[in-house]
Amino acid sequence: MDHEAAINRLQDLQGRFLSDPERGDLRSYDVAEILDIVRRESRLERIVEMPKSDGAAVRFRKRGNQFYLERDFDQALVFYNQSISHAEVGSEQLGIGYGNRSAVLFEQRDYELALYSIDLAKKHNYPERLMPKLLAREVNCKQRIAEGYSKGTVPKQRMGINVDTNPRIPFLAKGIGMSYDAKFGRGLVAEKDFNPGDVICDEPIELCALEPNLLLSSCNQCSAELVEMLIPCLTCPMVMFCSEKCRELNWKLYHRFECAVASKHFISSFFTVATHPRLFFYGLSQFGDDLQAMMDYCEVEVSSKLNPLEIDFVNLNRLEVFKAYHSFKPASTPEMSNEQKFVASVHYLTYLQHPLVRSIISTEDQRRFFLRSIQDYINVSTSAAKSVNDLKGHNTTLITPIVSLCNHSCDPNATAIVHRGRTKLVLLRPVRQGEQIFSSCAPPWWDSDQKEDQLILNFKCQCVVCDRESDAGRQWQSMLKRPFPKHAIKNMDTLMAVENHVDTHVAARLNAFQQFFKRFAVLHPHAALGPCLERYCLLLNNCSYTEDEALLRARLQAEFC
C-alpha cells in the first residue's frame, strides 16, 4: 500500500467512528477494539515522513514569488514560510527564504519586522550574489524608520496587570484564589473586591496544539501568531517557532518525541488534539525521561486536589505544574466517544513508531500505561483546555495552569484575550469578594445563538444562562427585559458618544466603559447592556493587540536601529 492509499485508509477509518445522525448512534466500542482495528487496518507505517528538502523549498519560494508579484502579500508570506521550513539546515535556500520574507514585510511597511528577517538571512547563508539587494533593503528600512514611517512603538494603552500581583505568581493578581464546587469543579474566585477593567491575569502559554492550517503562521510552543517572524524546526518541516527560546523549550518538553512522526499527525489532522499526548510527554520530560518514576507517581490514586495557585512560578518547577495537571478531576466525566478512542489509538500507535519513544516505552506494562495516560489526558484536556478560533475559524487549543481554572459561563464577568503567546483575563464588571470568575468559551449571551453555541462547546453548559430550569436561570432570564431606567439610558447615550467620537483617546474610551459598568452593575443582566458589553470586549481586544505590536516594534528598533 502506498503513501496516498495509507492516508485515505486512515481517513476512512476515522469516518467509521464518527457519530452520524443519519445512520443512528454507533455502539460504544472498547478502546482495545478500536486499537486492534487501527493496528490491523490503518497501515500507519506506510505514511511517509516528510523530510527537509531544498527542492521543495525552491518550489514553495517560487509560488511565493508569484503571489508577491500579484501583491498578495499575505499569501506570499505563507509560501515563503513553507520554503523556510523545508530548506535544509545550512542551505542557502534558508537565507533566501528569509530574504524574500523581508521583501514582503518592506512592502507592507513593517520595517522593523523586515530588519529582523534581513538579520536572519545574513546569519543563514544568504548568497553573496544577492547580498547587495538585501543590504540596500536594510538601509531603506532604517531610513524609513528614521523618517518617522514606523507603524508606532508606543502603545496607546498598556494592558498588563494593573493591580497588585501575587508574590509567587507574578502574572496573577493578588487576591485571586481557587474554589471548588460540585457543579463547576475547580474555579477562580475573588478573595477581595475587583473593578471593571482590572487585568487580573497575564499568563504565558507553554502547552498548545495548533490546527494544521496554523502550523506555518503560529508558534508551535506558545501559539503566538507571528507569521512575519517564524523560524523552522531544525529537523522536520512541519512546525515553526517565534524565537530560539520557544524552539529550544518545545524540543525539551515534547517535540523531540514528535519530530520523527510529525507528518503522520499533520496528514491525519491530529495536531489539533495534540494536547493529550503532549501532556504525557510534558510529564515524562519533568521526570527526566524516567518512565518508571512517572508510573510510580501517576499510578497511585491522587486523593488531594493540587492547587496550581500554590506553585512558586518565580522559581518554577515544571514537575509541580505537571502534578497539578495530572491531579485535575473534571466535575463530570462523560464517557469517551468512539472518535476520542480512535484518536487515542492513532496517537498511541504513531508515537510508538518513533525510535526515542520506543526506546523509553518498551515493555507491555509501559505501553498499557502510555495508552491509559493518553485516555486520561483526553478528559483533562476536554475539561481544562481553552479553544481559540482566529478570524478564519482556525483553531488553537491551550492548556495553562492558571487560566485553565477559569470556568465557562455564557454570562462571563471576565474576558480572556489570547495573543502573542499569552492569555489575559480582564474583568468586564465588578466582581465582589467570594464571587467566582467566569470567561466564555463560546459567544456570550449578548452575541448568542444558544443552539449554535452548544455545538461549539464540547460539554453541556450549566451556566445561569443555559440552565433555564433552575431558579437562578429563570431569575436571570426574567431580568433581561426589566424596565431600563431613564438616567441609565442617558448615561449609555453619553458612553456611546464617547466611544464613537473619532478624536476620543483609547484611554478615555476604556475609562468611560469601566465607569459605566461600575455605576450600573446593579442593572446586569439587561438586554440593553449587550451592545455595550460587546463594544467593550472588542475595545479590550484591540488595545491588547495594538500594545503587543507596538512593543514588538520597539524591541526590534532597539536591536537593529
C-alpha positions as CSV (number, residue, x, y, z in Angstrom):
1,M,0.0,0.0,0.0
2,D,1.5,3.4,-1.0
3,H,1.6,6.6,0.9
4,E,-1.7,8.2,-0.5
5,A,-3.6,4.9,-0.1
6,A,-2.5,4.8,3.6
7,I,-3.7,8.3,4.1
8,N,-7.1,7.5,2.6
9,R,-7.3,4.3,4.6
10,L,-6.8,6.2,7.9
11,Q,-9.3,8.9,7.0
12,D,-11.9,6.2,6.1
13,L,-11.3,4.5,9.5
14,Q,-11.8,7.8,11.2
15,G,-15.1,8.2,9.4
16,R,-16.2,4.8,10.7
17,F,-16.1,6.1,14.3
18,L,-17.7,9.5,13.8
19,S,-21.2,10.0,15.0
20,D,-23.7,10.3,12.2
21,P,-27.4,11.2,12.9
22,E,-28.5,9.7,9.6
23,R,-27.2,6.3,10.3
24,G,-28.1,6.3,14.0
25,D,-25.8,6.3,17.1
26,L,-22.9,3.9,17.0
27,R,-22.5,1.4,19.7
28,S,-19.8,2.3,22.2
29,Y,-16.6,0.5,21.3
30,D,-14.0,-0.6,23.8
31,V,-10.7,1.2,23.2
32,A,-9.0,-2.2,22.8
33,E,-11.3,-3.0,19.9
34,I,-10.6,0.3,18.2
35,L,-6.9,-0.1,18.8
36,D,-6.9,-3.5,17.2
37,I,-8.8,-2.2,14.2
38,V,-6.4,0.7,13.7
39,R,-3.4,-1.6,14.2
40,R,-4.7,-4.1,11.6
41,E,-6.2,-1.8,9.0
42,S,-4.6,1.7,9.1
43,R,-1.1,1.0,7.7
44,L,0.3,4.0,9.6
45,E,3.8,2.8,8.8
46,R,3.1,3.5,5.1
47,I,2.6,7.2,5.7
48,V,6.0,8.7,4.7
49,E,7.6,11.3,6.9
50,M,8.3,14.5,5.0
51,P,12.0,15.3,5.1
52,K,13.7,18.7,4.7
53,S,14.3,19.3,1.0
54,D,15.9,22.2,-0.9
55,G,13.9,21.2,-3.9
56,A,10.7,21.7,-2.0
57,A,12.0,24.9,-0.6
58,V,12.6,26.2,-4.1
59,R,9.1,25.2,-5.3
60,F,7.4,26.9,-2.4
61,R,9.6,30.0,-2.8
62,K,8.6,30.3,-6.5
63,R,4.9,30.1,-5.5
64,G,5.6,32.9,-3.0
65,N,7.2,34.9,-5.8
66,Q,4.1,34.6,-7.9
67,F,1.9,36.0,-5.0
68,Y,4.5,38.7,-4.4
69,L,4.3,39.9,-8.0
70,E,0.5,39.9,-7.7
71,R,0.9,41.9,-4.5
72,D,-1.0,39.3,-2.5
73,F,1.5,39.7,0.3
74,D,-0.3,37.5,2.9
75,Q,-0.2,34.5,0.7
76,A,3.4,35.3,-0.3
77,L,4.3,35.2,3.4
78,V,2.7,31.8,3.9
79,F,4.7,30.3,0.9
80,Y,7.9,31.9,2.0
81,N,7.5,30.3,5.4
82,Q,6.9,27.0,3.8
83,S,10.1,27.5,1.9
84,I,11.9,28.4,5.1
85,S,10.5,25.3,6.9
86,H,11.5,22.9,4.1
87,A,15.0,24.3,3.5
88,E,17.8,22.0,4.6
89,V,20.0,23.2,7.5
90,G,23.0,25.1,6.3
91,S,21.5,25.6,2.8
92,E,21.4,29.0,1.1
93,Q,17.7,28.3,0.5
94,L,17.0,29.1,4.1
95,G,18.7,32.5,3.8
96,I,16.9,33.3,0.5
97,G,13.6,32.4,2.2
98,Y,14.3,34.9,5.0
99,G,15.4,37.5,2.4
100,N,12.2,37.1,0.4
101,R,10.1,37.4,3.5
102,S,11.9,40.7,4.3
103,A,10.9,42.0,0.9
104,V,7.2,41.3,1.6
105,L,7.4,43.0,5.0
106,F,9.1,46.0,3.5
107,E,6.2,46.3,1.0
108,Q,3.8,46.0,3.9
109,R,5.7,48.9,5.7
110,D,6.6,46.6,8.6
111,Y,10.1,47.9,8.6
112,E,11.2,46.6,12.0
113,L,10.0,43.1,11.1
114,A,11.8,43.3,7.7
115,L,15.0,44.1,9.6
116,Y,14.5,41.0,11.7
117,S,14.2,38.8,8.6
118,I,17.2,40.5,7.0
119,D,19.3,39.7,10.0
120,L,18.2,36.1,9.9
121,A,19.0,36.0,6.2
122,K,22.5,37.2,6.8
123,K,23.0,34.6,9.5
124,H,21.8,31.7,7.4
125,N,23.9,31.6,4.3
126,Y,22.3,34.3,2.2
127,P,24.2,34.1,-1.1
128,E,26.8,36.8,-1.8
129,R,25.5,37.3,-5.4
130,L,22.2,38.6,-3.9
131,M,23.7,40.4,-0.9
132,P,23.7,44.0,-2.4
133,K,19.9,43.9,-2.8
134,L,19.4,42.7,0.8
135,L,21.8,45.3,2.2
136,A,20.0,48.1,0.2
137,R,16.7,46.9,1.7
138,E,18.2,47.1,5.2
139,V,19.4,50.7,4.6
140,N,15.9,51.6,3.2
141,C,14.2,50.1,6.3
142,K,16.3,52.1,8.7
143,Q,15.9,55.2,6.7
144,R,12.1,54.9,6.6
145,I,12.1,54.3,10.4
146,A,14.3,57.4,10.9
147,E,11.9,59.4,8.8
148,G,9.0,58.5,11.1
149,Y,7.3,55.9,8.9
150,S,7.2,53.2,11.5
151,K,3.7,52.0,12.4
152,G,4.5,53.0,16.0
153,T,6.4,51.9,19.1
154,V,4.4,53.5,21.9
155,P,1.2,51.7,23.0
156,K,-1.9,53.8,23.2
157,Q,-2.9,51.8,26.3
158,R,-1.0,49.4,28.5
159,M,-2.8,46.1,29.1
160,G,-0.6,44.4,31.6
161,I,-1.7,43.6,35.1
162,N,-2.9,46.9,36.7
163,V,-3.5,45.6,40.3
164,D,-1.2,44.2,42.9
165,T,0.3,40.9,41.9
166,N,0.7,37.6,43.7
167,P,4.3,37.4,45.0
168,R,4.6,33.8,44.0
169,I,2.7,34.2,40.7
170,P,3.8,37.4,39.1
171,F,1.3,37.1,36.2
172,L,-1.7,36.8,38.6
173,A,-3.4,39.4,40.7
174,K,-3.1,39.3,44.4
175,G,-6.5,38.3,45.9
176,I,-7.4,35.6,43.4
177,G,-7.9,32.1,44.8
178,M,-9.1,28.7,43.8
179,S,-12.6,27.4,44.7
180,Y,-14.3,24.0,44.2
181,D,-17.9,23.2,43.9
182,A,-19.9,20.2,42.7
183,K,-21.4,21.9,39.7
184,F,-18.3,23.6,38.1
185,G,-15.4,21.8,39.8
186,R,-12.3,23.9,40.3
187,G,-12.6,27.6,39.6
188,L,-11.1,31.0,40.2
189,V,-12.6,33.1,42.9
190,A,-12.2,36.7,44.1
191,E,-10.8,36.9,47.6
192,K,-11.4,40.7,47.6
193,D,-13.4,43.2,45.5
194,F,-12.3,44.0,42.0
195,N,-13.4,46.6,39.4
196,P,-14.2,46.6,35.7
197,G,-11.0,46.9,33.7
198,D,-8.8,45.2,36.2
199,V,-6.4,42.9,34.4
200,I,-6.1,40.0,36.8
201,C,-4.0,37.6,34.8
202,D,-1.4,37.8,32.0
203,E,-0.2,34.2,31.8
204,P,2.4,32.8,29.4
205,I,1.3,29.8,27.3
206,E,3.5,26.7,27.3
207,L,1.2,23.9,26.2
208,C,-0.8,24.3,23.0
209,A,-1.9,22.5,19.9
210,L,-2.4,24.1,16.5
211,E,-4.8,23.3,13.7
212,P,-2.7,22.3,10.6
213,N,-3.7,25.5,8.8
214,L,-1.8,27.4,11.5
215,L,1.4,25.5,11.6
216,L,3.2,27.9,9.3
217,S,1.8,31.1,10.8
218,S,1.9,30.4,14.6
219,C,4.5,29.3,17.1
220,N,4.2,25.6,17.9
221,Q,5.3,26.3,21.5
222,C,3.4,29.4,22.7
223,S,0.8,29.8,19.9
224,A,1.9,33.3,19.1
225,E,0.5,34.4,15.7
226,L,3.8,35.7,14.2
227,V,3.9,34.7,10.6
228,E,6.4,37.5,10.0
229,M,9.0,36.2,12.4
230,L,8.8,32.4,12.5
231,I,11.9,30.2,12.4
232,P,11.8,26.4,11.5
233,C,12.3,23.2,13.4
234,L,15.9,22.1,12.7
235,T,14.8,18.6,11.8
236,C,11.3,18.5,10.4
237,P,9.4,20.8,8.0
238,M,6.1,20.6,9.9
239,V,6.4,23.2,12.7
240,M,7.8,26.7,13.3
241,F,8.6,28.9,16.3
242,C,8.6,32.6,17.2
243,S,12.0,32.5,18.8
244,E,15.0,30.4,19.6
245,K,13.8,30.3,23.2
246,C,10.5,28.7,22.1
247,R,12.2,26.3,19.8
248,E,14.5,25.1,22.5
249,L,11.8,24.8,25.1
250,N,9.5,23.0,22.7
251,W,12.2,20.4,21.9
252,K,12.9,19.9,25.5
253,L,9.3,19.4,26.6
254,Y,7.8,17.4,23.7
255,H,8.8,18.0,20.1
256,R,11.8,15.6,20.4
257,F,9.1,12.9,20.9
258,E,7.0,14.2,17.9
259,C,9.5,15.3,15.3
260,A,10.2,11.9,13.6
261,V,6.4,11.2,13.3
262,A,5.2,14.7,12.8
263,S,4.0,14.1,9.2
264,K,1.6,11.4,10.3
265,H,-0.1,13.7,12.8
266,F,-0.2,16.5,10.3
267,I,-1.6,14.5,7.5
268,S,-4.1,12.9,9.8
269,S,-5.2,16.4,11.0
270,F,-4.5,15.3,14.6
271,F,-2.3,18.2,15.6
272,T,-5.5,20.0,16.8
273,V,-5.8,17.4,19.6
274,A,-2.1,17.0,20.3
275,T,-2.6,18.4,23.8
276,H,-3.4,14.9,25.0
277,P,-0.1,13.2,24.2
278,R,1.8,16.4,24.8
279,L,0.6,16.5,28.4
280,F,2.0,13.0,28.8
281,F,5.4,13.9,27.3
282,Y,5.4,17.2,29.3
283,G,5.3,15.0,32.4
284,L,7.8,12.5,31.1
285,S,10.3,15.3,30.5
286,Q,9.8,16.6,34.1
287,F,10.7,13.1,35.4
288,G,13.9,13.2,33.3
289,D,12.6,10.7,30.8
290,D,12.4,8.1,33.7
291,L,9.2,6.4,32.8
292,Q,9.2,4.1,35.8
293,A,9.4,7.2,38.1
294,M,6.5,8.7,36.3
295,M,4.5,5.5,36.6
296,D,5.2,5.2,40.3
297,Y,3.8,8.7,40.8
298,C,0.8,8.6,38.3
299,E,-0.4,5.1,39.1
300,V,-1.1,6.0,42.8
301,E,-4.5,7.5,43.1
302,V,-4.2,11.2,43.8
303,S,-6.6,12.0,46.7
304,S,-5.8,15.6,47.1
305,K,-6.8,18.3,44.6
306,L,-3.5,20.1,44.0
307,N,-3.9,23.8,43.8
308,P,-1.9,25.4,40.9
309,L,-2.0,28.7,42.8
310,E,0.3,27.2,45.4
311,I,3.1,26.7,42.9
312,D,6.0,29.1,43.1
313,F,6.2,30.4,39.5
314,V,9.0,32.8,40.4
315,N,11.2,29.7,40.9
316,L,9.4,27.5,38.5
317,N,9.5,23.7,38.9
318,R,7.5,22.3,36.0
319,L,7.2,18.9,37.7
320,E,4.8,20.7,40.1
321,V,2.9,22.1,37.2
322,F,2.6,18.6,35.7
323,K,1.4,17.2,39.0
324,A,-1.3,19.8,39.1
325,Y,-2.4,18.9,35.6
326,H,-2.4,15.2,36.4
327,S,-4.5,15.7,39.6
328,F,-7.2,17.5,37.7
329,K,-10.5,15.8,38.0
330,P,-13.4,17.2,36.0
331,A,-16.7,18.0,37.8
332,S,-18.3,15.5,35.4
333,T,-16.6,12.9,33.2
334,P,-18.7,11.8,30.3
335,E,-17.9,8.5,28.6
336,M,-15.2,8.8,25.9
337,S,-16.6,8.9,22.4
338,N,-15.6,6.4,19.8
339,E,-13.8,9.2,17.9
340,Q,-11.8,10.1,21.0
341,K,-10.8,6.4,21.4
342,F,-9.9,6.4,17.8
343,V,-7.6,9.5,18.2
344,A,-6.1,7.9,21.3
345,S,-5.3,4.7,19.4
346,V,-3.8,6.6,16.4
347,H,-1.6,8.7,18.7
348,Y,-0.5,5.6,20.6
349,L,0.5,3.6,17.5
350,T,2.1,6.6,15.8
351,Y,4.3,7.6,18.7
352,L,5.4,4.1,19.2
353,Q,6.9,4.3,15.7
354,H,9.3,7.0,17.0
355,P,12.7,5.4,17.9
356,L,13.1,7.6,21.0
357,V,9.6,6.8,22.3
358,R,10.0,3.1,21.6
359,S,13.3,3.0,23.5
360,I,11.6,4.5,26.6
361,I,8.2,2.8,26.3
362,S,9.5,-0.8,25.8
363,T,7.6,-3.2,28.0
364,E,3.9,-4.3,27.8
365,D,3.2,-2.6,31.2
366,Q,4.7,0.6,30.0
367,R,2.7,0.5,26.8
368,R,-0.5,0.0,28.7
369,F,0.4,2.9,30.9
370,F,1.0,5.1,27.9
371,L,-2.3,4.3,26.3
372,R,-4.2,4.7,29.6
373,S,-2.5,8.1,30.2
374,I,-3.5,9.4,26.7
375,Q,-7.1,8.5,27.5
376,D,-6.9,10.1,30.9
377,Y,-5.4,13.3,29.5
378,I,-8.2,13.4,26.9
379,N,-10.5,14.0,29.8
380,V,-8.2,16.6,31.3
381,S,-7.8,18.4,28.0
382,T,-11.5,18.3,27.2
383,S,-12.3,20.0,30.5
384,A,-9.3,22.2,31.1
385,A,-8.3,23.3,27.6
386,K,-9.4,26.6,26.0
387,S,-10.1,26.6,22.3
388,V,-9.5,29.8,20.4
389,N,-10.6,30.5,16.8
390,D,-9.0,33.1,14.6
391,L,-10.9,35.2,12.1
392,K,-10.8,32.4,9.5
393,G,-12.1,29.9,12.0
394,H,-8.8,28.0,12.5
395,N,-8.4,26.5,16.0
396,T,-5.7,26.7,18.7
397,T,-6.1,24.6,21.8
398,L,-4.4,25.8,25.0
399,I,-3.8,24.4,28.5
400,T,-2.3,26.7,31.2
401,P,-2.0,26.1,34.9
402,I,-4.0,29.3,36.0
403,V,-6.3,30.4,33.2
404,S,-7.5,26.8,32.7
405,L,-9.0,27.1,36.2
406,C,-11.4,29.8,34.9
407,N,-14.7,28.2,34.2
408,H,-17.0,28.9,31.3
409,S,-20.2,30.9,31.5
410,C,-22.4,32.4,28.8
411,D,-22.7,35.4,31.1
412,P,-19.0,36.0,31.8
413,N,-17.7,38.6,34.2
414,A,-14.3,38.5,32.5
415,T,-13.0,38.2,29.0
416,A,-10.0,36.1,28.0
417,I,-7.7,37.6,25.4
418,V,-5.2,35.2,23.8
419,H,-2.5,37.0,21.8
420,R,1.3,36.7,21.2
421,G,1.7,33.7,23.4
422,R,-0.1,35.0,26.5
423,T,-3.6,34.8,27.9
424,K,-5.0,37.8,29.7
425,L,-8.1,37.9,31.9
426,V,-9.8,41.3,32.1
427,L,-12.8,42.0,34.3
428,L,-15.9,43.3,32.5
429,R,-17.9,44.3,35.5
430,P,-17.4,44.5,39.3
431,V,-16.6,41.2,41.0
432,R,-17.2,41.1,44.7
433,Q,-15.3,39.0,47.3
434,G,-16.4,35.4,47.2
435,E,-17.7,35.6,43.6
436,Q,-16.4,33.1,41.0
437,I,-14.7,34.5,37.9
438,F,-16.0,33.2,34.6
439,S,-14.9,33.7,31.0
440,S,-16.7,32.4,27.9
441,C,-15.6,29.6,25.6
442,A,-18.4,30.4,23.2
443,P,-20.1,33.7,22.1
444,P,-21.6,35.2,25.3
445,W,-25.3,35.9,25.7
446,W,-25.1,39.3,24.0
447,D,-23.8,37.7,20.8
448,S,-25.5,34.4,21.1
449,D,-27.4,31.7,19.2
450,Q,-27.8,29.2,22.0
451,K,-28.3,26.1,19.8
452,E,-25.2,27.0,17.8
453,D,-23.2,27.8,20.9
454,Q,-23.9,24.4,22.4
455,L,-22.3,22.9,19.2
456,I,-19.2,25.0,19.8
457,L,-18.8,23.7,23.4
458,N,-17.6,20.1,24.0
459,F,-19.7,19.9,27.1
460,K,-23.2,20.6,28.3
461,C,-23.2,24.2,29.6
462,Q,-24.7,24.5,33.1
463,C,-24.3,28.3,33.4
464,V,-27.1,30.6,34.6
465,V,-28.0,31.4,31.0
466,C,-28.3,27.8,29.8
467,D,-29.8,26.2,33.0
468,R,-33.2,27.6,32.4
469,E,-35.0,25.1,34.6
470,S,-33.2,26.3,37.8
471,D,-34.4,29.1,40.0
472,A,-31.3,31.1,39.2
473,G,-31.7,30.5,35.5
474,R,-35.4,31.6,35.5
475,Q,-34.5,34.7,37.5
476,W,-31.6,35.6,35.1
477,Q,-34.0,35.3,32.1
478,S,-36.6,37.5,33.8
479,M,-34.1,40.3,34.4
480,L,-33.2,40.7,30.7
481,K,-36.5,42.6,29.9
482,R,-36.9,44.7,33.0
483,P,-37.6,48.4,32.5
484,F,-34.4,50.2,31.9
485,P,-34.1,53.5,34.0
486,K,-34.1,56.8,32.1
487,H,-31.0,58.0,33.8
488,A,-29.2,54.8,32.7
489,I,-30.3,55.4,29.1
490,K,-28.9,58.9,29.2
491,N,-25.6,57.7,30.6
492,M,-25.5,55.0,27.9
493,D,-26.0,57.6,25.2
494,T,-23.2,59.6,26.6
495,L,-21.0,56.4,26.7
496,M,-21.7,55.6,23.0
497,A,-21.0,59.3,22.0
498,V,-17.6,59.0,23.7
499,E,-16.9,55.6,22.1
500,N,-17.9,56.7,18.6
501,H,-16.1,60.0,18.5
502,V,-13.0,59.7,16.3
503,D,-10.9,62.0,18.5
504,T,-11.5,60.2,21.8
505,H,-8.3,58.7,23.1
506,V,-8.3,55.0,23.8
507,A,-7.7,55.5,27.5
508,A,-10.8,57.8,27.7
509,R,-12.9,55.3,25.9
510,L,-11.8,52.4,28.2
511,N,-12.4,54.6,31.3
512,A,-15.9,55.5,30.1
513,F,-16.9,51.9,29.7
514,Q,-15.4,50.9,33.1
515,Q,-17.1,53.8,35.0
516,F,-20.4,52.9,33.3
517,F,-20.3,49.2,34.2
518,K,-19.2,50.0,37.7
519,R,-22.0,52.5,38.2
520,F,-24.8,50.4,36.7
521,A,-23.6,47.0,37.8
522,V,-27.0,46.5,39.6
523,L,-28.8,46.5,36.2
524,H,-26.9,43.4,35.0
525,P,-28.2,41.4,33.2
526,H,-30.2,43.5,30.9
527,A,-30.7,43.2,27.1
528,A,-29.9,46.9,26.7
529,L,-26.4,46.3,28.1
530,G,-25.5,43.7,25.5
531,P,-24.3,46.1,22.8
532,C,-22.1,48.0,25.4
533,L,-20.5,44.8,26.6
534,E,-19.8,43.7,23.0
535,R,-18.2,47.0,22.2
536,Y,-16.2,46.9,25.4
537,C,-14.8,43.4,24.7
538,L,-13.8,44.5,21.1
539,L,-12.0,47.5,22.5
540,L,-10.1,45.5,25.1
541,N,-9.0,43.0,22.4
542,N,-7.9,45.8,20.1
543,C,-5.9,47.5,22.9
544,S,-4.2,44.3,23.8
545,Y,-3.3,43.5,20.1
546,T,-2.0,47.0,19.3
547,E,0.0,47.1,22.5
548,D,1.8,43.8,21.7
549,E,2.5,45.0,18.2
550,A,3.9,48.4,19.3
551,L,6.1,46.8,22.0
552,L,7.5,44.3,19.4
553,R,8.4,47.1,17.0
554,A,10.1,49.0,19.9
555,R,12.1,45.9,20.8
556,L,13.2,45.4,17.2
557,Q,14.1,49.0,16.8
558,A,16.3,48.9,19.8
559,E,18.0,45.8,18.5
560,F,18.5,46.8,14.8
561,C,18.4,50.6,14.5
